[in-house]
Amino acid sequence: MKAFIKFNIVGLMNTLITIISYNILVYFHVYYVVANIIGYLLGVLNSYFWNKNWVFENRSKGNVVFLKFLLVNLLTLGSNTLLLFYFVESIKMSPMLSQILSTGIGMLVNFSLNKYWTFKNKQNTTE
């Protein structure tokens, strides 16, 4: 439970970075899908540092953890972007509301994959 609370704090920071970046880019007439990808990637940079060092306290060195983290986030980005596109184009929701909703869904998937695969260690299997 402690890791999930920390993950949500980091997620809030990431979400703020993503949404603020997204809104700034959309304001400057960047296509909403491109704005979403850029905003999401900025959030990912923040996320890796805090999730590795604070949330999951993973001290492993090397590229394997980073590559797993990157893969999880690329999968999350792909599903987030597809959901965003679906909500905007098929359901005709506003791009802003669609972005918030698709990000929330992606957050649940991202936490599960990171906890049980990317940063899996003895501590994470007991919480």
VEXVEX-492690 format. One record per residue: x, y, z negated of N, C-alpha, C in turn. Coordinates in Angstrom, 1 decimal, decimal comma. Atoms other than C-alpha are relative to their C-alpha. Layout:
<sites>
X_Y_Z_X_Y_Z_X_Y_Z
...
</sites>
This chain:
<sites>
0,8_-1,2_0,0_0,0_0,0_0,0_0,9_1,3_0,0
-0,9_-1,2_0,1_2,9_2,4_-0,8_0,5_0,3_1,4
-0,5_-0,2_-1,4_4,3_1,9_2,7_-1,1_0,6_0,9
1,1_-0,5_-0,9_0,9_2,6_4,3_-0,2_1,5_-0,3
0,2_-1,4_0,4_0,6_5,9_2,3_1,1_0,8_0,6
-1,1_-0,7_-0,6_4,1_6,9_3,4_-0,1_0,1_1,5
0,2_0,0_-1,4_3,3_5,9_6,9_-1,0_1,0_0,5
1,0_-1,0_-0,3_0,3_8,1_6,9_0,5_1,4_-0,2
-0,6_-1,3_0,2_2,3_11,1_5,6_0,8_0,3_1,3
-0,8_-0,2_-1,2_4,8_10,6_8,5_-0,9_0,1_1,2
0,9_0,0_-1,1_1,9_9,9_10,8_-0,7_1,4_0,1
0,5_-1,4_0,0_0,4_13,3_9,8_0,9_1,0_0,6
-1,0_-0,9_-0,6_3,6_15,0_10,6_0,1_-0,2_1,5
0,0_0,3_-1,4_3,8_13,2_13,9_-1,2_0,5_0,8
1,3_-0,4_-0,6_0,2_13,9_14,7_0,0_1,5_0,2
-0,1_-1,5_-0,1_0,7_17,6_14,0_1,0_0,4_1,1
-1,0_-0,3_-1,0_3,8_17,7_16,2_-0,6_-0,3_1,4
0,6_0,4_-1,3_1,9_15,8_19,0_-1,1_1,0_0,4
1,2_-0,9_-0,3_-1,3_17,9_18,8_0,4_1,4_0,3
-0,5_-1,3_-0,2_0,5_21,2_18,5_0,7_0,1_1,3
-0,7_0,0_-1,3_2,8_20,4_21,4_-1,0_-0,2_1,1
1,1_0,3_-1,0_-0,2_19,0_23,4_-0,7_1,3_0,3
0,8_-1,2_-0,1_-2,2_22,2_22,8_0,8_1,1_0,7
-0,9_-1,0_-0,6_0,7_24,5_23,7_0,1_-0,3_1,5
-0,2_0,4_-1,4_1,3_22,6_26,9_-1,3_0,2_0,8
1,3_-0,2_-0,7_-2,4_22,5_27,9_-0,3_1,5_0,2
0,2_-1,4_-0,1_-2,6_26,2_27,2_0,8_0,6_1,1
-0,8_-0,4_-1,1_0,2_26,7_29,7_-0,3_-0,8_1,3
0,6_0,7_-1,2_-1,8_24,6_32,2_0,8_-1,2_0,4
-0,6_1,2_-0,3_0,3_21,5_32,0_-1,1_-1,1_0,0
1,0_1,0_-0,1_-1,9_18,5_33,1_-0,1_-0,8_-1,3
0,2_0,5_1,3_-3,4_17,0_30,0_0,7_-1,4_-0,3
-0,7_1,3_0,1_-1,9_13,5_30,6_1,5_0,2_-0,2
-1,4_-0,3_0,1_1,6_14,9_31,0_0,2_0,6_-1,4
-0,2_-0,7_1,3_1,1_17,1_27,9_-0,1_-1,0_-1,1
0,1_1,0_1,0_0,0_14,1_25,9_1,3_-0,9_-0,1
-1,2_0,8_0,0_3,1_12,1_26,9_1,1_0,8_-0,6
-1,1_-0,8_0,6_5,5_14,9_26,1_-0,2_0,2_-1,5
0,4_-0,1_1,4_3,7_15,6_22,8_0,3_-1,3_-0,8
-0,1_1,2_0,7_3,7_12,0_21,9_1,5_-0,4_-0,2
-1,5_0,3_0,1_7,5_11,6_22,6_0,6_0,8_-1,0
-0,6_-0,8_1,0_8,3_14,5_20,4_-0,4_-0,5_-1,4
0,4_0,7_1,2_6,3_12,8_17,6_0,8_-1,3_-0,3
-0,8_1,2_0,2_8,2_9,6_18,2_1,4_0,2_-0,5
-1,3_-0,3_0,5_11,5_11,2_17,6_0,0_0,2_-1,5
0,2_-0,2_1,4_10,3_12,4_14,2_-0,3_-1,3_-0,7
0,4_1,2_0,6_8,7_9,1_13,5_1,1_-1,0_-0,2
-1,0_1,0_0,2_11,7_6,9_14,0_0,9_0,3_-1,2
-0,8_-0,4_1,1_13,8_8,8_11,6_-0,7_-0,3_-1,4
0,7_0,1_1,3_11,2_8,9_8,8_-0,5_-1,4_-0,3
0,5_1,3_0,2_9,8_5,4_9,3_1,2_-0,9_-0,4
-1,1_0,9_0,2_13,2_3,7_9,4_0,6_0,3_-1,4
-0,7_-0,3_1,2_14,7_5,6_6,4_-0,9_0,2_-1,2
0,9_-0,3_1,1_11,7_6,4_4,2_-1,1_-1,0_-0,2
1,2_0,8_0,2_8,6_4,4_4,9_0,4_-1,5_-0,2
-0,4_1,5_0,0_10,1_0,9_5,6_1,3_-0,2_-0,6
-1,3_0,1_0,6_13,5_1,6_4,1_0,9_-1,1_0,6
-0,8_1,0_-0,8_15,2_-0,4_6,8_1,4_0,5_0,2
-1,4_-0,4_0,0_18,9_-0,2_6,4_0,9_-0,7_1,1
-0,8_0,7_-1,0_19,9_-2,4_9,4_0,6_1,0_1,0
-0,7_-0,8_-1,0_22,3_-1,0_11,9_-0,1_-0,6_1,3
0,1_0,6_-1,3_22,3_-1,5_15,6_-1,2_0,4_0,8
1,0_-0,5_-0,9_20,1_-1,1_18,5_-1,3_-0,8_0,0
1,2_0,9_0,0_17,6_-4,0_17,9_-1,2_0,7_-0,6
1,2_-0,7_0,6_15,4_-2,0_15,5_-0,4_1,2_0,8
0,4_-1,2_-0,8_15,5_1,1_17,7_-0,7_-0,5_1,3
0,7_0,5_-1,2_14,6_-1,0_20,8_-1,4_-0,5_-0,3
1,3_0,5_0,4_11,7_-2,7_18,9_-0,9_1,3_-0,2
0,8_-1,2_0,3_10,5_0,8_17,7_-0,4_0,6_1,3
0,2_-0,7_-1,3_10,8_2,2_21,2_-1,1_-0,8_0,8
1,0_0,9_-0,6_8,8_-0,8_22,6_-1,4_0,2_-0,6
1,2_-0,2_0,7_6,1_-0,4_20,0_-0,6_1,3_0,4
0,5_-1,4_-0,3_5,8_3,3_20,7_-0,4_0,1_1,5
0,4_0,0_-1,4_5,7_2,8_24,5_-1,3_-0,7_0,2
1,3_0,7_0,0_2,9_0,3_24,0_-1,1_0,9_-0,5
1,0_-0,9_0,6_1,1_2,7_21,7_-0,3_1,2_1,0
0,2_-1,1_-0,9_1,7_5,6_24,2_-0,8_-0,4_1,2
0,8_0,5_-1,1_0,3_3,5_27,0_-1,4_-0,2_-0,3
1,4_0,2_0,4_-2,8_2,5_25,2_-0,7_1,4_-0,4
0,5_-1,4_0,3_-3,2_6,1_23,8_-0,3_0,8_1,3
0,2_-0,7_-1,2_-2,9_7,5_27,3_-1,2_-0,5_0,8
1,1_0,6_-0,7_-5,3_5,0_28,8_-1,4_0,4_-0,7
1,2_-0,4_0,8_-7,9_5,7_26,0_-0,3_1,5_0,3
0,2_-1,4_-0,2_-7,4_9,5_26,5_-0,6_0,2_1,4
0,5_-0,1_-1,4_-8,0_9,1_30,3_-1,4_-0,5_0,0
1,3_0,6_0,0_-11,0_6,9_29,7_-1,0_1,0_-0,7
0,9_-0,9_0,7_-12,6_9,3_27,1_-0,3_1,3_0,8
0,1_-1,3_-0,7_-12,0_12,4_29,3_-0,8_-0,3_1,3
0,6_0,2_-1,3_-12,9_10,9_32,7_-1,3_-0,8_0,1
1,2_0,8_-0,1_-15,5_8,3_32,0_-1,1_0,4_-1,0
1,0_-0,4_1,0_-17,2_9,5_28,8_-0,3_1,5_0,1
0,0_-1,5_-0,1_-16,6_13,2_29,6_0,1_0,7_-1,3
-0,3_-0,6_1,2_-15,4_14,0_26,2_1,0_1,1_0,3
-1,0_-1,1_-0,2_-13,3_17,2_25,8_1,4_-0,6_-0,2
-1,3_0,5_0,2_-9,6_16,6_26,2_0,6_0,1_-1,4
-0,5_-0,2_1,4_-8,9_17,9_22,7_-0,5_-1,1_-0,9
0,6_1,0_0,8_-11,3_15,6_21,0_0,4_-1,4_0,4
-0,4_1,3_-0,5_-10,3_12,7_23,2_1,4_-0,3_-0,5
-1,4_0,2_0,5_-6,6_13,2_22,2_0,0_-0,4_-1,4
0,0_0,3_1,4_-7,4_13,2_18,5_-0,5_-1,5_-0,2
0,6_1,3_0,2_-9,6_10,0_18,8_1,0_-1,1_0,5
-0,9_1,0_-0,6_-7,1_8,1_21,0_1,3_-0,1_-0,9
-1,1_0,0_0,9_-4,3_9,1_18,6_-0,3_-0,8_-1,3
0,4_0,8_1,2_-6,2_7,7_15,6_0,0_-1,5_0,2
0,0_1,4_-0,3_-6,7_4,4_17,2_1,4_-0,5_0,2
-1,4_0,4_-0,2_-3,1_4,2_18,3_0,8_-0,1_-1,3
-0,7_0,0_1,3_-2,0_4,9_14,7_-0,1_-1,3_-0,7
0,3_1,2_0,7_-3,6_1,8_13,4_0,8_-1,2_0,7
-0,8_1,0_-0,7_-1,9_-0,4_16,1_1,5_0,2_-0,3
-1,4_-0,4_0,2_1,4_1,4_15,6_0,5_-0,5_-1,4
-0,4_0,4_1,4_1,5_0,8_11,8_0,2_-1,5_0,0
0,0_1,5_0,1_0,7_-2,9_12,1_1,2_-0,6_0,8
-1,1_0,5_-0,7_3,3_-3,5_14,8_1,4_0,3_-0,6
-1,2_-0,4_0,7_6,0_-1,5_13,0_0,2_-0,8_-1,3
-0,1_0,7_1,3_5,3_-3,1_9,6_0,4_-1,4_0,2
-0,2_1,5_-0,1_5,2_-6,7_10,7_1,0_-0,5_1,1
-0,9_0,5_-1,0_7,6_-6,7_13,6_1,3_0,9_0,0
-1,1_-0,9_-0,1_9,9_-3,6_14,0_0,9_0,0_-1,3
-0,7_-0,2_1,2_10,9_-3,0_10,4_-0,3_-1,1_-1,0
0,3_1,1_0,9_10,0_-6,4_9,0_1,2_-0,3_-0,9
-1,0_0,5_0,9_12,0_-7,2_5,9_-0,7_-0,5_-1,2
0,7_0,6_1,2_11,3_-8,8_2,5_-0,9_0,9_-0,7
0,8_-1,0_0,6_9,9_-5,6_1,1_-1,4_0,1_0,7
1,2_-0,2_-0,8_7,3_-5,3_3,9_-0,9_-1,2_-0,1
0,8_1,1_0,0_6,1_-8,8_3,6_-0,8_-0,2_-1,3
0,6_0,1_1,3_5,1_-8,4_-0,1_-1,0_1,1_-0,2
0,9_-1,1_0,2_3,2_-5,1_0,2_-1,3_-0,2_0,7
</sites>
